[in-house]
Amino acid sequence: MHTGTKGYFGSVQNGTYGAHLIILGCMHSSRKDELKVALVTDWMTSFGGENRVLLELSNLFPKAPIYTTVYRPEELPMFKGREVITSFLDKPPFSWFARKKFQLFLPFMPLAFESFDFSGYDLVISSNHSCSKGIITNTDTLHIAYCHSPMRYAWENSHRYLKENTPHLPFVKGAVDRMIHNIRIWDRLASDRVDAFIGNSSYIAGQIAKFYRRPSTVIYPPVDTKRFAGTFDKQNYFLAGGRLVPNKRFDIIVDAFNATGLPLKIFGKGPERERLMAKAKSNIEFLGFIPEEEVPTLFGGARAFIVPQIEDFGIVTVEAMAAGTPVIGLGKGGTAELVIPGKTGVLMEEQTAECLTEKLLAFEDSLFSPTVLQDHAAQFDTQRFITQLSQYVDDTLLRWKQSRGRGIVFDQHS
């Protein structure tokens, strides 16, 4: 079911209004509480990390409606049958353009989320990296934010991110800088509306503490590691892939493999594809979009998976290890938490083609056991996420109710 707001700025049409969840043994509690639960995410336009988490949340709370700015159901068939409530941005005259170029509507997203009415809900969980944590809830509603990253274009490496993703024109830069300044102020204030933060890695937990001055609990995202079981049949190629955008640093990968002449396969689409193909030598093959059913074999056949970018967590990194493939990655961000040097991969000290070239030339396949790699990846499996999140929600709800009874400010770590 796909419903939405009344008019452009009207109240939410809630329909049956609320998802009734009986919390039983899945949350290790003898209490049988009937809750009204809602889920929130920034936008639903592609199946990235944020919406992978949303899917598992939706499976855990199957009757919970999902609130978001814009929704492209043709891109997310796995949410068919779920109640998705969209903002005024998903209605005429905005809808056609907003669904395709939703990033351009960032200045309107705070208003979009503040326009949603969450009256009557006991629990709201947001899966966010942008504005969805800024929803407004009542004092009797617990808001848990699963944070994939504080807003990238406003905080960590914001100057580099904006330089890589906006036109290099003086008047455009001035307008964007002013907009981001205002968004940054709003985002900091909006973070105070969250009752409890979950970070998707220790790296992101550090950013939450730095930019929002808030504690958080680390729960790694779900990864379907079981679908990679027994897929390794090693071939003579290295592998890289994902969205071909500037911050993923595929330019470093192409330069390093141009220098070494080693065979490389790159999967994925994006605005950088043509530029990368133009500079790549014949040893580099661009595969484009890869169907999900072909991913395990592709990952399992690679000598190593290359990750030169700073990742918040790195779901694809875990998928590579689940396929028995070691990772050559930058020793910062989430990759540094996932890769054990000498056991599950190699860490780069610098984010340069020269450093990657050095690691490639020194790479020894015999040092890495596919079985060890798969065992390491198994700790990030979907079932682990469900268990940890269920326990966290149950414990947080209990402490939330206790703090309300004493009339004190809720501390998620008290």
VEXDREN-870662 format. One record per residue (C-alpha): residue number from 1; x negated, y, z. Coordinates in nm, 3 decimals, m for minus. Layout:
BEGIN
[atom NUM, [X, Y, Z]];
...
***
This chain:
BEGIN
[atom 1, [0.000, 0.000, 0.000]];
[atom 2, [m0.132, 0.340, m0.095]];
[atom 3, [0.032, 0.637, 0.076]];
[atom 4, [m0.075, 0.991, 0.136]];
[atom 5, [m0.016, 1.332, 0.280]];
[atom 6, [0.296, 1.538, 0.225]];
[atom 7, [0.222, 1.821, m0.017]];
[atom 8, [m0.132, 1.957, m0.014]];
[atom 9, [m0.168, 2.036, 0.355]];
[atom 10, [0.136, 1.868, 0.506]];
[atom 11, [0.163, 1.609, 0.779]];
[atom 12, [0.068, 1.246, 0.720]];
[atom 13, [0.342, 1.010, 0.610]];
[atom 14, [0.270, 0.725, 0.846]];
[atom 15, [0.529, 0.473, 0.731]];
[atom 16, [0.537, 0.201, 0.995]];
[atom 17, [0.280, 0.413, 1.178]];
[atom 18, [0.017, 0.215, 1.345]];
[atom 19, [m0.150, m0.120, 1.337]];
[atom 20, [m0.056, m0.351, 1.622]];
[atom 21, [m0.351, m0.561, 1.730]];
[atom 22, [m0.346, m0.821, 2.003]];
[atom 23, [m0.696, m0.831, 2.151]];
[atom 24, [m0.750, m1.190, 2.258]];
[atom 25, [m1.052, m1.416, 2.284]];
[atom 26, [m1.227, m1.250, 1.987]];
[atom 27, [m1.310, m0.966, 2.225]];
[atom 28, [m1.406, m1.195, 2.516]];
[atom 29, [m1.129, m1.055, 2.735]];
[atom 30, [m0.842, m1.205, 2.927]];
[atom 31, [m0.644, m0.885, 2.871]];
[atom 32, [m0.372, m0.893, 2.607]];
[atom 33, [m0.344, m0.530, 2.506]];
[atom 34, [m0.129, m0.417, 2.219]];
[atom 35, [m0.314, m0.135, 2.045]];
[atom 36, [m0.234, 0.102, 1.765]];
[atom 37, [m0.553, 0.118, 1.558]];
[atom 38, [m0.657, 0.332, 1.260]];
[atom 39, [m0.969, 0.321, 1.043]];
[atom 40, [m1.133, 0.619, 0.871]];
[atom 41, [m1.402, 0.654, 0.604]];
[atom 42, [m1.542, 0.941, 0.398]];
[atom 43, [m1.427, 0.823, 0.054]];
[atom 44, [m1.341, 0.497, m0.119]];
[atom 45, [m1.488, 0.513, m0.468]];
[atom 46, [m1.747, 0.232, m0.478]];
[atom 47, [m1.853, m0.069, m0.272]];
[atom 48, [m2.159, 0.062, m0.090]];
[atom 49, [m2.281, 0.005, 0.265]];
[atom 50, [m2.019, 0.230, 0.424]];
[atom 51, [m1.731, 0.045, 0.261]];
[atom 52, [m1.886, m0.295, 0.336]];
[atom 53, [m1.860, m0.205, 0.704]];
[atom 54, [m1.509, m0.072, 0.644]];
[atom 55, [m1.409, m0.405, 0.486]];
[atom 56, [m1.522, m0.600, 0.792]];
[atom 57, [m1.344, m0.352, 1.019]];
[atom 58, [m1.032, m0.398, 0.807]];
[atom 59, [m1.064, m0.776, 0.838]];
[atom 60, [m1.101, m0.740, 1.215]];
[atom 61, [m0.802, m0.502, 1.232]];
[atom 62, [m0.593, m0.620, 0.934]];
[atom 63, [m0.288, m0.405, 1.016]];
[atom 64, [m0.485, m0.085, 1.069]];
[atom 65, [m0.420, 0.184, 0.806]];
[atom 66, [m0.727, 0.335, 0.641]];
[atom 67, [m0.756, 0.714, 0.615]];
[atom 68, [m0.986, 0.866, 0.353]];
[atom 69, [m1.023, 1.163, 0.119]];
[atom 70, [m1.004, 0.991, m0.221]];
[atom 71, [m0.945, 0.630, m0.325]];
[atom 72, [m1.020, 0.445, m0.649]];
[atom 73, [m0.844, 0.108, m0.605]];
[atom 74, [m0.978, m0.023, m0.936]];
[atom 75, [m1.332, m0.001, m0.793]];
[atom 76, [m1.240, m0.166, m0.462]];
[atom 77, [m1.010, m0.463, m0.532]];
[atom 78, [m1.108, m0.620, m0.199]];
[atom 79, [m0.886, m0.363, m0.024]];
[atom 80, [m0.575, m0.463, m0.220]];
[atom 81, [m0.280, m0.495, 0.015]];
[atom 82, [m0.430, m0.265, 0.278]];
[atom 83, [m0.249, 0.056, 0.367]];
[atom 84, [m0.471, 0.341, 0.245]];
[atom 85, [m0.368, 0.696, 0.336]];
[atom 86, [m0.541, 0.966, 0.133]];
[atom 87, [m0.584, 1.341, 0.172]];
[atom 88, [m0.459, 1.632, m0.039]];
[atom 89, [m0.775, 1.590, m0.251]];
[atom 90, [m0.624, 1.269, m0.388]];
[atom 91, [m0.311, 1.450, m0.509]];
[atom 92, [m0.250, 1.671, m0.814]];
[atom 93, [m0.400, 1.905, m0.917]];
[atom 94, [m0.723, 1.781, m0.751]];
[atom 95, [m0.695, 1.403, m0.784]];
[atom 96, [m0.830, 1.328, m1.133]];
[atom 97, [m1.144, 1.537, m1.086]];
[atom 98, [m1.192, 1.462, m0.715]];
[atom 99, [m1.195, 1.086, m0.769]];
[atom 100, [m1.473, 1.116, m1.027]];
[atom 101, [m1.675, 1.407, m0.881]];
[atom 102, [m1.583, 1.385, m0.514]];
[atom 103, [m1.920, 1.528, m0.404]];
[atom 104, [m1.820, 1.866, m0.551]];
[atom 105, [m1.529, 1.880, m0.307]];
[atom 106, [m1.752, 1.863, 0.002]];
[atom 107, [m1.648, 2.215, 0.119]];
[atom 108, [m1.285, 2.095, 0.139]];
[atom 109, [m1.353, 1.766, 0.318]];
[atom 110, [m1.361, 1.907, 0.674]];
[atom 111, [m1.010, 2.044, 0.617]];
[atom 112, [m0.901, 1.716, 0.458]];
[atom 113, [m0.998, 1.514, 0.764]];
[atom 114, [m0.870, 1.771, 1.012]];
[atom 115, [m0.531, 1.757, 0.833]];
[atom 116, [m0.478, 1.391, 0.923]];
[atom 117, [m0.250, 1.330, 1.223]];
[atom 118, [m0.371, 1.055, 1.457]];
[atom 119, [m0.105, 1.106, 1.724]];
[atom 120, [0.009, 0.776, 1.871]];
[atom 121, [m0.307, 0.578, 1.801]];
[atom 122, [m0.495, 0.417, 2.088]];
[atom 123, [m0.815, 0.355, 1.891]];
[atom 124, [m0.966, 0.512, 1.579]];
[atom 125, [m1.289, 0.379, 1.425]];
[atom 126, [m1.463, 0.581, 1.154]];
[atom 127, [m1.728, 0.442, 0.918]];
[atom 128, [m1.910, 0.755, 0.811]];
[atom 129, [m2.212, 0.938, 0.677]];
[atom 130, [m2.035, 1.263, 0.594]];
[atom 131, [m1.724, 1.438, 0.727]];
[atom 132, [m1.491, 1.163, 0.851]];
[atom 133, [m1.624, 1.173, 1.207]];
[atom 134, [m1.470, 1.524, 1.229]];
[atom 135, [m1.114, 1.397, 1.266]];
[atom 136, [m0.913, 1.541, 1.554]];
[atom 137, [m0.771, 1.295, 1.805]];
[atom 138, [m0.572, 1.343, 2.124]];
[atom 139, [m0.708, 1.288, 2.475]];
[atom 140, [m0.540, 0.947, 2.493]];
[atom 141, [m0.712, 0.822, 2.174]];
[atom 142, [m1.060, 0.667, 2.172]];
[atom 143, [m1.265, 0.761, 1.863]];
[atom 144, [m1.563, 0.536, 1.789]];
[atom 145, [m1.786, 0.651, 1.501]];
[atom 146, [m1.998, 0.394, 1.318]];
[atom 147, [m2.260, 0.630, 1.177]];
[atom 148, [m2.457, 0.519, 0.871]];
[atom 149, [m2.644, 0.850, 0.876]];
[atom 150, [m2.593, 1.207, 0.990]];
[atom 151, [m2.498, 1.412, 0.685]];
[atom 152, [m2.806, 1.372, 0.459]];
[atom 153, [m2.764, 1.698, 0.272]];
[atom 154, [m2.738, 1.892, 0.600]];
[atom 155, [m3.004, 1.738, 0.823]];
[atom 156, [m3.289, 1.489, 0.765]];
[atom 157, [m3.484, 1.579, 0.449]];
[atom 158, [m3.201, 1.810, 0.344]];
[atom 159, [m3.426, 2.043, 0.142]];
[atom 160, [m3.567, 1.756, m0.065]];
[atom 161, [m3.225, 1.597, m0.108]];
[atom 162, [m3.069, 1.919, m0.235]];
[atom 163, [m3.365, 1.991, m0.464]];
[atom 164, [m3.326, 1.650, m0.627]];
[atom 165, [m2.948, 1.664, m0.661]];
[atom 166, [m2.858, 2.024, m0.755]];
[atom 167, [m2.930, 2.232, m1.069]];
[atom 168, [m3.251, 2.440, m1.051]];
[atom 169, [m3.078, 2.775, m1.100]];
[atom 170, [m3.121, 3.066, m0.854]];
[atom 171, [m2.751, 3.151, m0.824]];
[atom 172, [m2.660, 2.783, m0.778]];
[atom 173, [m2.924, 2.735, m0.508]];
[atom 174, [m2.802, 3.040, m0.319]];
[atom 175, [m2.441, 2.923, m0.325]];
[atom 176, [m2.533, 2.567, m0.224]];
[atom 177, [m2.759, 2.686, 0.059]];
[atom 178, [m2.477, 2.900, 0.200]];
[atom 179, [m2.227, 2.616, 0.171]];
[atom 180, [m2.459, 2.368, 0.343]];
[atom 181, [m2.531, 2.621, 0.619]];
[atom 182, [m2.158, 2.638, 0.696]];
[atom 183, [m2.117, 2.260, 0.665]];
[atom 184, [m2.409, 2.210, 0.904]];
[atom 185, [m2.246, 2.427, 1.169]];
[atom 186, [m1.915, 2.244, 1.129]];
[atom 187, [m2.082, 1.902, 1.133]];
[atom 188, [m2.261, 1.973, 1.461]];
[atom 189, [m1.936, 2.088, 1.621]];
[atom 190, [m1.746, 1.793, 1.472]];
[atom 191, [m1.988, 1.544, 1.628]];
[atom 192, [m1.862, 1.653, 1.971]];
[atom 193, [m1.518, 1.515, 1.882]];
[atom 194, [m1.657, 1.160, 1.873]];
[atom 195, [m1.616, 0.969, 2.199]];
[atom 196, [m1.874, 0.698, 2.125]];
[atom 197, [m2.136, 0.663, 1.851]];
[atom 198, [m2.270, 0.345, 1.693]];
[atom 199, [m2.587, 0.380, 1.485]];
[atom 200, [m2.650, 0.134, 1.202]];
[atom 201, [m3.021, 0.114, 1.295]];
[atom 202, [m3.265, 0.245, 1.555]];
[atom 203, [m3.382, 0.492, 1.291]];
[atom 204, [m3.031, 0.636, 1.260]];
[atom 205, [m2.982, 0.628, 1.637]];
[atom 206, [m3.286, 0.856, 1.657]];
[atom 207, [m3.125, 1.097, 1.410]];
[atom 208, [m2.798, 1.097, 1.605]];
[atom 209, [m2.994, 1.190, 1.917]];
[atom 210, [m3.195, 1.457, 1.733]];
[atom 211, [m2.919, 1.634, 1.540]];
[atom 212, [m2.608, 1.566, 1.749]];
[atom 213, [m2.771, 1.534, 2.092]];
[atom 214, [m2.568, 1.218, 2.154]];
[atom 215, [m2.660, 0.867, 2.267]];
[atom 216, [m2.557, 0.573, 2.050]];
[atom 217, [m2.552, 0.195, 2.048]];
[atom 218, [m2.727, 0.017, 1.760]];
[atom 219, [m2.522, m0.246, 1.576]];
[atom 220, [m2.672, m0.348, 1.243]];
[atom 221, [m2.431, m0.362, 0.944]];
[atom 222, [m2.290, m0.695, 0.821]];
[atom 223, [m2.476, m0.883, 0.548]];
[atom 224, [m2.333, m1.190, 0.376]];
[atom 225, [m2.651, m1.393, 0.408]];
[atom 226, [m2.484, m1.732, 0.365]];
[atom 227, [m2.422, m1.679, m0.007]];
[atom 228, [m2.799, m1.680, m0.063]];
[atom 229, [m2.862, m2.017, 0.104]];
[atom 230, [m3.088, m2.243, m0.103]];
[atom 231, [m3.112, m2.002, m0.397]];
[atom 232, [m3.489, m1.963, m0.414]];
[atom 233, [m3.649, m2.093, m0.732]];
[atom 234, [m3.951, m1.869, m0.771]];
[atom 235, [m4.034, m1.721, m1.110]];
[atom 236, [m4.306, m1.481, m1.222]];
[atom 237, [m4.137, m1.143, m1.172]];
[atom 238, [m4.092, m0.876, m0.908]];
[atom 239, [m3.752, m0.718, m0.846]];
[atom 240, [m3.611, m0.376, m0.759]];
[atom 241, [m3.264, m0.232, m0.787]];
[atom 242, [m2.971, m0.030, m0.666]];
[atom 243, [m2.836, 0.308, m0.768]];
[atom 244, [m3.089, 0.473, m0.999]];
[atom 245, [m3.097, 0.812, m0.826]];
[atom 246, [m3.393, 1.038, m0.735]];
[atom 247, [m3.410, 0.967, m0.361]];
[atom 248, [m3.447, 0.591, m0.424]];
[atom 249, [m3.791, 0.666, m0.575]];
[atom 250, [m3.779, 0.431, m0.872]];
[atom 251, [m4.035, 0.664, m1.029]];
[atom 252, [m4.291, 0.528, m0.782]];
[atom 253, [m4.200, 0.172, m0.878]];
[atom 254, [m4.227, 0.236, m1.251]];
[atom 255, [m4.562, 0.415, m1.215]];
[atom 256, [m4.706, 0.131, m1.005]];
[atom 257, [m4.594, m0.143, m1.244]];
[atom 258, [m4.712, 0.059, m1.543]];
[atom 259, [m5.053, 0.061, m1.375]];
[atom 260, [m5.063, m0.308, m1.281]];
[atom 261, [m4.888, m0.458, m1.583]];
[atom 262, [m4.705, m0.703, m1.355]];
[atom 263, [m4.358, m0.816, m1.469]];
[atom 264, [m4.071, m0.625, m1.308]];
[atom 265, [m3.692, m0.645, m1.335]];
[atom 266, [m3.480, m0.346, m1.229]];
[atom 267, [m3.104, m0.383, m1.185]];
[atom 268, [m2.846, m0.110, m1.136]];
[atom 269, [m2.713, 0.204, m1.302]];
[atom 270, [m2.746, 0.575, m1.235]];
[atom 271, [m2.849, 0.916, m1.369]];
[atom 272, [m3.221, 0.830, m1.357]];
[atom 273, [m3.191, 0.529, m1.588]];
[atom 274, [m3.278, 0.700, m1.918]];
[atom 275, [m3.572, 0.892, m1.773]];
[atom 276, [m3.713, 0.579, m1.610]];
[atom 277, [m3.672, 0.371, m1.925]];
[atom 278, [m3.852, 0.636, m2.129]];
[atom 279, [m4.165, 0.615, m1.914]];
[atom 280, [m4.161, 0.238, m1.850]];
[atom 281, [m4.395, 0.001, m2.035]];
[atom 282, [m4.293, m0.330, m2.190]];
[atom 283, [m4.356, m0.529, m1.870]];
[atom 284, [m4.057, m0.355, m1.706]];
[atom 285, [m3.706, m0.481, m1.788]];
[atom 286, [m3.389, m0.286, m1.706]];
[atom 287, [m3.097, m0.521, m1.642]];
[atom 288, [m2.816, m0.272, m1.583]];
[atom 289, [m2.517, m0.390, m1.383]];
[atom 290, [m2.547, m0.743, m1.243]];
[atom 291, [m2.229, m0.942, m1.158]];
[atom 292, [m2.211, m1.047, m0.794]];
[atom 293, [m2.225, m1.417, m0.880]];
[atom 294, [m2.565, m1.369, m1.050]];
[atom 295, [m2.726, m1.177, m0.764]];
[atom 296, [m2.838, m1.474, m0.547]];
[atom 297, [m3.024, m1.642, m0.836]];
[atom 298, [m3.187, m1.314, m0.942]];
[atom 299, [m3.301, m1.239, m0.586]];
[atom 300, [m3.413, m1.596, m0.520]];
[atom 301, [m3.633, m1.607, m0.829]];
[atom 302, [m3.834, m1.294, m0.750]];
[atom 303, [m4.185, m1.298, m0.607]];
[atom 304, [m4.102, m0.991, m0.398]];
[atom 305, [m3.840, m0.719, m0.370]];
[atom 306, [m3.965, m0.358, m0.387]];
[atom 307, [m3.827, m0.085, m0.154]];
[atom 308, [m4.034, 0.238, m0.170]];
[atom 309, [m3.757, 0.465, m0.036]];
[atom 310, [m3.661, 0.555, 0.320]];
[atom 311, [m3.356, 0.344, 0.402]];
[atom 312, [m3.107, 0.408, 0.681]];
[atom 313, [m3.083, 0.031, 0.726]];
[atom 314, [m3.125, m0.160, 0.400]];
[atom 315, [m2.858, m0.420, 0.327]];
[atom 316, [m3.025, m0.514, m0.002]];
[atom 317, [m3.352, m0.568, 0.188]];
[atom 318, [m3.184, m0.828, 0.409]];
[atom 319, [m3.021, m0.986, 0.103]];
[atom 320, [m3.364, m1.031, m0.055]];
[atom 321, [m3.496, m1.202, 0.257]];
[atom 322, [m3.181, m1.417, 0.274]];
[atom 323, [m3.272, m1.538, m0.076]];
[atom 324, [m3.619, m1.635, 0.049]];
[atom 325, [m3.788, m1.333, m0.110]];
[atom 326, [m4.040, m1.117, 0.080]];
[atom 327, [m4.014, m0.738, 0.071]];
[atom 328, [m4.276, m0.478, m0.017]];
[atom 329, [m4.136, m0.163, 0.140]];
[atom 330, [m4.215, 0.173, 0.293]];
[atom 331, [m4.302, 0.144, 0.661]];
[atom 332, [m4.046, 0.403, 0.767]];
[atom 333, [m3.674, 0.410, 0.840]];
[atom 334, [m3.469, 0.092, 0.849]];
[atom 335, [m3.720, m0.105, 0.641]];
[atom 336, [m3.974, m0.080, 0.923]];
[atom 337, [m3.719, m0.246, 1.155]];
[atom 338, [m3.640, m0.528, 0.912]];
[atom 339, [m3.980, m0.628, 0.775]];
[atom 340, [m4.231, m0.820, 0.987]];
[atom 341, [m4.571, m0.767, 0.819]];
[atom 342, [m4.727, m1.094, 0.712]];
[atom 343, [m4.407, m1.294, 0.779]];
[atom 344, [m4.123, m1.132, 0.589]];
[atom 345, [m4.306, m0.877, 0.378]];
[atom 346, [m4.561, m0.601, 0.340]];
[atom 347, [m4.526, m0.239, 0.457]];
[atom 348, [m4.657, 0.059, 0.261]];
[atom 349, [m4.833, 0.328, 0.466]];
[atom 350, [m4.759, 0.601, 0.211]];
[atom 351, [m4.474, 0.670, m0.030]];
[atom 352, [m4.693, 0.682, m0.339]];
[atom 353, [m4.745, 0.482, m0.657]];
[atom 354, [m5.110, 0.438, m0.558]];
[atom 355, [m5.018, 0.274, m0.228]];
[atom 356, [m4.764, 0.045, m0.395]];
[atom 357, [m5.018, m0.048, m0.662]];
[atom 358, [m5.263, m0.147, m0.390]];
[atom 359, [m5.004, m0.368, m0.218]];
[atom 360, [m4.905, m0.535, m0.545]];
[atom 361, [m5.263, m0.622, m0.639]];
[atom 362, [m5.326, m0.767, m0.292]];
[atom 363, [m4.995, m0.957, m0.272]];
[atom 364, [m5.027, m1.328, m0.185]];
[atom 365, [m4.716, m1.540, m0.246]];
[atom 366, [m4.849, m1.825, m0.033]];
[atom 367, [m4.830, m1.614, 0.286]];
[atom 368, [m4.450, m1.615, 0.285]];
[atom 369, [m4.219, m1.907, 0.358]];
[atom 370, [m3.869, m1.886, 0.206]];
[atom 371, [m3.733, m2.076, 0.507]];
[atom 372, [m3.886, m1.829, 0.754]];
[atom 373, [m3.745, m1.542, 0.549]];
[atom 374, [m3.395, m1.691, 0.546]];
[atom 375, [m3.407, m1.760, 0.920]];
[atom 376, [m3.506, m1.398, 0.982]];
[atom 377, [m3.224, m1.267, 0.761]];
[atom 378, [m2.965, m1.486, 0.935]];
[atom 379, [m2.971, m1.263, 1.244]];
[atom 380, [m2.804, m0.989, 1.037]];
[atom 381, [m2.518, m1.209, 0.915]];
[atom 382, [m2.157, m1.090, 0.907]];
[atom 383, [m2.051, m1.308, 1.200]];
[atom 384, [m2.315, m1.144, 1.420]];
[atom 385, [m2.171, m0.803, 1.329]];
[atom 386, [m1.816, m0.912, 1.410]];
[atom 387, [m1.919, m1.057, 1.746]];
[atom 388, [m2.123, m0.754, 1.851]];
[atom 389, [m1.867, m0.500, 1.734]];
[atom 390, [m1.577, m0.686, 1.898]];
[atom 391, [m1.762, m0.696, 2.229]];
[atom 392, [m1.860, m0.330, 2.198]];
[atom 393, [m1.503, m0.215, 2.127]];
[atom 394, [m1.366, m0.422, 2.414]];
[atom 395, [m1.623, m0.290, 2.664]];
[atom 396, [m1.590, 0.069, 2.544]];
[atom 397, [m1.210, 0.062, 2.566]];
[atom 398, [m1.231, m0.064, 2.923]];
[atom 399, [m1.477, 0.206, 3.032]];
[atom 400, [m1.277, 0.467, 2.839]];
[atom 401, [m0.962, 0.382, 3.036]];
[atom 402, [m1.154, 0.386, 3.363]];
[atom 403, [m1.306, 0.729, 3.295]];
[atom 404, [m0.967, 0.874, 3.200]];
[atom 405, [m0.825, 0.745, 3.527]];
[atom 406, [m1.094, 0.934, 3.720]];
[atom 407, [m1.055, 1.251, 3.514]];
[atom 408, [m1.423, 1.267, 3.412]];
[atom 409, [m1.605, 1.315, 3.082]];
[atom 410, [m1.653, 0.979, 2.910]];
[atom 411, [m2.012, 0.856, 2.883]];
[atom 412, [m2.044, 0.566, 2.641]];
[atom 413, [m2.348, 0.431, 2.828]];
[atom 414, [m2.213, 0.472, 3.182]];
***
